[in-house]
Amino acid sequence: MSNLSSQSVEKVQEALKALGFSNEVMELQSTTRTSAEAAQAVGCQVEQIAKSIVFRSKHTDKPILVIASGPNRINEKKIEALISEPIGKADANFVRQRTGFVIGGVPPVGHLEKIEIFIDEDLLKYDEIWAAAGTPNAVFKLTLSDLVKMTEGRVVSIK
């Protein structure tokens, strides 16, 4: 794994392997912090970027991960209804402490703890999607079916 420069990226590659997936993490020269930057870097549509947004449940203080299609805004009321409690955006410290990754690089796998995950149904439209892989310049290609299997996430309407 010496070709991967970051421990966070190596952690994602190892998590994929441990889950039985052969997806290869790619580290890019340009940043993939935003969906538009990621799409440009890998040569796909912005809608094929599976962006990870971490929320913080207000009563139980749990991290909630929503994996959304690049341009989509998340309707927080829909997520609140699914978990039966209010949520708020998680700050950088909370994201790092609970997932082990920085904002802009949170992958769908390899977190420090089991996280409840919701997946945007709009990602069903694409044969291949791209997800963050531990840092703001690392990604990997996958299918929605693989994403659901590797995360045990629920596919829902998030808009």
Rosetta blueprint (number, residue, H / E / L):
1 M L
2 S L
3 N L
4 L L
5 S L
6 S L
7 Q H
8 S H
9 V H
10 E H
11 K H
12 V H
13 Q H
14 E H
15 A H
16 L H
17 K H
18 A H
19 L L
20 G L
21 F L
22 S L
23 N L
24 E L
25 V L
26 M E
27 E E
28 L L
29 Q L
30 S L
31 T L
32 T L
33 R L
34 T L
35 S H
36 A H
37 E H
38 A H
39 A H
40 Q H
41 A H
42 V H
43 G L
44 C L
45 Q L
46 V H
47 E H
48 Q H
49 I E
50 A E
51 K E
52 S E
53 I E
54 V E
55 F E
56 R E
57 S E
58 K L
59 H L
60 T L
61 D L
62 K L
63 P E
64 I E
65 L E
66 V E
67 I E
68 A E
69 S E
70 G L
71 P L
72 N L
73 R L
74 I L
75 N L
76 E H
77 K H
78 K H
79 I H
80 E H
81 A H
82 L H
83 I H
84 S L
85 E L
86 P L
87 I E
88 G E
89 K E
90 A L
91 D L
92 A H
93 N H
94 F H
95 V H
96 R H
97 Q H
98 R H
99 T H
100 G L
101 F L
102 V L
103 I L
104 G L
105 G L
106 V L
107 P L
108 P L
109 V L
110 G L
111 H L
112 L L
113 E L
114 K L
115 I L
116 E E
117 I E
118 F E
119 I E
120 D E
121 E H
122 D H
123 L H
124 L H
125 K H
126 Y L
127 D L
128 E L
129 I E
130 W E
131 A E
132 A E
133 A L
134 G L
135 T L
136 P L
137 N L
138 A E
139 V E
140 F E
141 K E
142 L E
143 T L
144 L H
145 S H
146 D H
147 L H
148 V H
149 K H
150 M H
151 T H
152 E L
153 G L
154 R E
155 V E
156 V E
157 S L
158 I L
159 K L
